[in-house]
């Protein structure tokens, strides 16, 4: 099957050796997506809700670049630096997925590559 690698232009992709998303056949997998602004800085420092929205925007662009749609998402993972603030991330997630309702996990992690990231997201799609 043909493999399609999707890049978001993140400075981390090349040195780490990953793609924002990969499509093989009717499957799209979206890698851990951080709240990176277009200029490479962190979007919305100290604002989990808007950081989550930024992650989901980047994720959705990768999905559409791979030929998918939001409705194709079957699973999301939300990694949080502080699980006690999960409701703000959930609110952002719900704005995208309240009707689609993919399987979803909220997971607390010790930290991320950059200290001011509060969240990363991942998604799996079937077209």
N, C-alpha and C positions, 0 to 999 in steps of 0.2 A: 504494500500500500504506500501511497505517496505521503510524505511527511512535509508539513508546512510549519515553519518556525515563524512566530510573530514577535517582533521587537517593539518595545515601547520607547526605545532610545535611552533607557536608564544607563547611567555610567557604570552600574554594577553588573550588567549583563555579560559583557565581554570578559572582564577579569575573573568572574565567578564561573562563567561558562554555562549560562542558562538563557532561556527565552522567556519572554513574558507569558507566552502561550504556545502550545504545540497542538496541531490538529493532525490526527491520523485517522483516515476514514471518516466516520461520523462522530468521532470523539474529540472534544477540545478540553485540554487541561490548562488552567491558568495558574501560574506560579504565585508564590507569596508576593503580594502587591502592597507596597508601602505608600504613604501619603506624600508623594514627591511632586512638588510644583514643577511647572514647565521650565523654570530656570534652574532646576536641580536642588533647590532648597526644600525644606520641609514646609508643607502647606499647613496653615492653621495651628501653629504651636499651642500646646495646652488646650486644645479644643477637640475632644474625642469625636463628637458628632460630625463636625466638618471634616476631620481627618478620615473618618470612615466613608463619608460621601465621596471624598477625593479618591480613595482606594477603589471604590465601586465604579466611579467614572472611568478610571484607567482600565479596570477589569472589563467593563462593558465595551470599551473601544477595542481591546484585544479580542474579545469574543466576536464582535462584528467584523473586525479585520480578518478573522479566520473563517468568516462566512456564517457565523451563528447569530442568534438573537437572544435577548434576555430570557425569553420563554424556554430556551433550550437548557437553561441551568438546572441541574438536578441536585447539586450539593454545593454548599458554601461552608467555609471555615473562617471564623473571625478570631484572630489571635490578639489578645489584649494584654497590655502591660499591667493593668489594674482591673481585675474582674469586678470590683465593687462598682465600677462605672459602666457596667455592661448595658444598662438601659439606654444610654446615649448612642452607643453603637447599634443596639437593636432598633432604635427609632430610625436611624439612617438606613439600615438594612430593610426595614419594613416599608420604607418609601419606594424601594425598588421591587421588593419581593412579596408584598402582602397578598397579592392575588396568585402568584406563581407558587409560592410556598415550597421551595426546595428543602431537602434535608439540610440541617444547619447545626453547626457546633460553635459554641463560644468557649475559648480555651485561654487560660491565663499562662503567660510565659514570663520568664525572668527579665528579658529585655530584647532589644532589636539592634541592628547594625549601628543605627544612630540613636542617641539617647532621647531626642525629642520626638521620635515616632512613638505614638501611643497604640497603634493598631497596624495589623497587616491582614489582608484577606486572600482567600484562594477560592477557586471555583472549578467544578467539573460540569461539562455539558455533553449532551447527546443530541445530535441533529437528526 
